Amino acid sequence: MISFLNLKEINAQYAEELKQACSRVIDSGWYLMGKELESFESQFASYCGTKCCIGVANGLDALTLTLRAWKELGKLEDGDEVIVQANTYIASILAITVNNLKPVLVEPDEYTFNLSPHLVEKAITAKTKVLLPVHLYGQMSPMPEIMEIAHKHNLLVLEDCAQAHGAKINGKNAGNWGDAGAFSFYPGKNLGALGDAGAVTTNSAELAKAIRSLGNYGSEKKYENIYRGVNSRLDEIQAAMLNVKLPYLDAEIRQRRHISERYLNEITNPLVKLPASKNEDTHVWHLFVVMCANRESLQSYLQKQGIQTLIHYPVPPHKQQAYKGLNSLSLPKTEKIHQEVLSLPLGPTMVESDITAVVNAVNLFNI
Ligand SMILES: *Cc1c(COP(=O)(O)O)cnc(C)c1O
């Protein structure tokens, strides 16, 4: 069986170092807001090229607390509009609505699955305050164009970088283009903890301070609460796991690129549409997503060949029960994407024979 992503194998590569790091934290007697977190925040900020990094409990909180901080700092108010691509994972939308902001769902570019600058401009109204590009599947959104629109209309930009650690445009990292970048270190992400974790990157010390405080009960000084905050902290033990894994991220990205390049060059089945990618640096291949009109038969055929695939995602946010008010929206490109996408196995521990097996199986698929 070729699994979609073998987390056990991925972490086994670093098992000795991970176990030593665990012991270090256990023996330290200090489990929150300590040296491991401090070290991870400074290393991850330097990896992304930003001045600040704030560890939080997960990727959803990274998004939510950034928008919340902008509200507390007087930059946003209830009802302000946030433009986001309609085909994103639901977390991007939840972060908007939990802050009483309004998600404005726009159709993505159908080749890259990302925000299309042209459609973003069309969606801007007097209430638009934030652009929320999601670097979906690991591919950077067209940030130079998005930043130009943001500057022209005086908008804040929050990058959802949960799938794009290490992706770059013109040498500048995901999370360093906008006013803030929200990262997830969910175990299955390209940089994954051994549990939940997340972070915000930013060059604004003011924003960093507000997020840090909001995630710690709204307090900067113990027992003095400036905001009605929440508890969203990145545990020492998870920070220690991330400190072990961050130095290996670039090598894992290279292996992901190698696998994707083989898929792109060798999959030739006309029934399977390959993803479009413009430039190596801009894509870290969190997912290799193909489209197929007979997606269900392709998936069950591959399963029978011993190849596990997943669907990211089967139902778009606007068709979810949680968003009844949006159910009647018509977003045909997004709906087609959700009906046809299938993610092929892609993980840094796949070997050449696994890749060949996937290529051969996909090429032999017939209806
Ligand atoms: C995973 C993910 C999130 C949420 O991250 P969690 O750590 O699971 O909360 C947000 N946005 C996108 C695009 C994601 O893929």
The ligand as a Gaussian input file, in Angstrom:
#p B3LYP/6-31G(d) Opt

LIG

0 1
 C       -4.626000      23.358000       7.976000
 C       -5.161000      24.657000       7.507000
 C       -5.612000      25.636000       8.399000
 C       -5.835000      25.385000       9.861000
 O       -4.751000      24.942000      10.590000
 P       -4.991000      24.112000      11.950000
 O       -3.633000      24.092000      12.548000
 O       -5.499000      22.778000      11.577000
 O       -5.953000      24.898000      12.773000
 C       -5.976000      26.863000       7.898000
 N       -5.933000      27.116000       6.584000
 C       -5.526000      26.206000       5.685000
 C       -5.495000      26.548000       4.235000
 C       -5.148000      24.922000       6.114000
 O       -4.759000      24.024000       5.219000

